[in-house]
Amino acid sequence: MVPKENGQLSGPFANSDTKAVNSAQGGDIEAMSWLYEKYRRRIYNLCLRMLRDQAEAEDLTQDVFVQLFRKIDTFRGDSAFSTWLHRLAVNMVLMSIRSRNSKRYSFIPIESTNEEDDSLYEQLGREDSSLRSSLDRLTIRDAMENLPPGYRMVFLLHDVHGFEHQEIAEILSCSVGNCKSQLHKARLKMRRILEGQMACRTDHVLAA
């Protein structure tokens, strides 16, 4: 177990991803353990929100870290380690979703196009303050569960985990413009879901 102080990981790496990654690439077990402790909860939450199955999310989280330690030598520092790790996790989640052949929903992939209108995408990528403040966290979480996986992924990475569009584009291997477009569509669908939930609640109160 990696020691902790005041909720922060302690030890020889002092919250330094670079030092921990370099040591892990050299086979340092303590460094691997440090990275696991730092990122396991974040990766688990990502898997859980995407897969909506606790047992499967737990299994996939373990698989992500097994794959991480197999592939950590391929990390070259071209992006932040957290971005690289999330890209690995996202790819494994998407493969899991595709392998299910689930009839509960259709997978909506990130669109690929080279045509971008920067001014339009700039508007699409702005923070939707009305959506963020309109309802409580649990209501938004329930609504997010009804998003198709492709939309949910972008919404989750940007509005929940706080990744920038450039980082999400790297994780999902798409353009920044397409990332902003997908986020806009996800927010529109979220708003329709939330409005429907509010209407149902109002009808229930009036009928009581």
N, C-alpha and C positions, 0 to 999 in steps of 0.2 A: 504494500500500500504506500502511495506517495504521501508524505506528511503534508498537512495543511495548516495554515495560520490565518485566522480571521477570514475564512472562506476562500483564501487564495492558495494556489499551489506553491509550495516552497521546495527547497532542495537546491541542488547545484545549478539548476537551469534558470532559476529566478524569473519564471514566466517568459523566457526567451525561446521562441519557436526555432529560430535559426540555430542556436546552440544545441537544442534538443534534437532537431532533425539531423544535424551533422553527426551527432553522437549515435543516433539511431541507425544512420546509414553505415556506421562503423560497427554495428552489432551490439551496441550498448543496451542491455535489457532495461536498465533504470530509465534511460531516455525514452524507450518505447512505452514503458509504464506511465511515464509523465505525460506523454502525448495522449495516451488512452484516457487517463484521468481527466485531462483538460477538455477533451473533445467528445467523450462518449455520450454525455447527456445531450449535447447539441445535435449529434448525429442521430441519436435515438429519437429525439423529438421530431427531427426532419422525417425519418422513416415512418414514425407513428402517424404523423399528419398526412403523409402521402398514402400509406398502406391501409390505415384505419383498422389495424389489427395488432394488438399489443404483442402477442406471441411472435407473429411474423416480424414485427419491428425489432424485437429483441434479437431474434435470430439474424436478421439482416445487419443489424448494428455490429454483431460479432463478426459477420462475414466481411463487412467493410474494413474492420481493423485487421483482420487476417490478410485481406488483400492489400491493405495499406503497408503492412510490414513486409509483404512480398515485393511490393513495387516501390518502396520508399527510395531505393537507389535511383529510380527514374526521375525523381524530383530534382529539377535544376535551378529552382528559384526564379523562373521567368514570371511567376505570379506569387501572390502571398500563399503561404502554406495552407491557410484556412480555405482559400479559394480552391486550391488544388484538391484538398481533401473533400470539400463539398462537391466538387465535380465528380470525384470518384464515387461518392455516396449517391449522388443523383443518378449517375449512369447505372449503378446497381439497382436502384429503386425502379428506374424505368424498365430495365430488363425483367425485373420481377413482375411488374405490372403487365408487360407484354406477354410474359409466359403464362399468366393466369387465363388469358382468353375469357376474361370475365364478361358476362352479359349485363352487369349492373350499370356500366357506363362505357362510353366510347372514348378511347384515348385520343386527345387532340394534341398533335405534336406542335412544336415551335415551327412557325412558318418560315420558309426560306425564300428570300427574294433579294435582289440587289437594288431594287428601286426604293429609295427612301426620300421622304419629304421631311427635312430636319425640323422645320418650324412646326409641322403637324405633330411629329413625334415628341417634340419638346413639350407641347401642350398635353399630349397623352401621358407623358411620364411624370407630370406634376403630382404632388401629394393631394389626395382627395380628403380634405379636412372634414367635410360633411359626413363622409362614410366612416371616418375614424371615430368621430365623436357622437354619432347618431345612436348607437346601441352599445350595450355592455359587452364585455369580452366573450362571455359564454355564447351570447347570441351570434356574434360574428364568427366564433369558432364553429358553431353548428351550421351556419350558412356556408362557410368555407368548405365543410365536408361535402356539400352538394355541388361544388365546382368540378368540372372535368379535370382529370389529372394534369393536363398541360397548363391550363389556366391556374390551377391551384399551386403548381410548382413555382411559377413566376410570382404570384401573389405572396406565397409563403416566403420566398427568398427576399423579396423587396420590402413588403409591408410588415412582415413579422420578424425576420432575421436582420433586416436593415442593410442588405447588400446593395451596392450601387449598380446601376444598369450595366456599366462596363464589366463589373465582376460577374454579374448574372450571365451576360453574354458569353464570357469565358467559360463559365460552368456549363452552360447549355449548348455551347458551340453554335451560337446564332449571332446575328448582328444586333447592335444596340437598338436600332430602329425597330426591329422585330420584337425585341424584348419589351420596349415601351408599348408597342401595339398590343401585345399579348396581355400586358398589365392593364391597359385600358379596357380591353374586352372582359377581363376577369372582374374588374371593378364594376362594369356595367351589369354583368350577370349577378354579382354580389348584391348590387343595389336592388335589382328586381326580386331576388330571393328575400332580402331583408324587408322590402316593402310588402311582399306577400305575407311574411311572418307577422308583421305589424298589423296588417289588415285582419288576419285571423285572430290575433289577440284582441283587437278592438271589437270584433264581432262577438267574441266569447264574453267580453265584459258587458256589452250591451244586452246580451241574451241572459246574463246571470240575474 
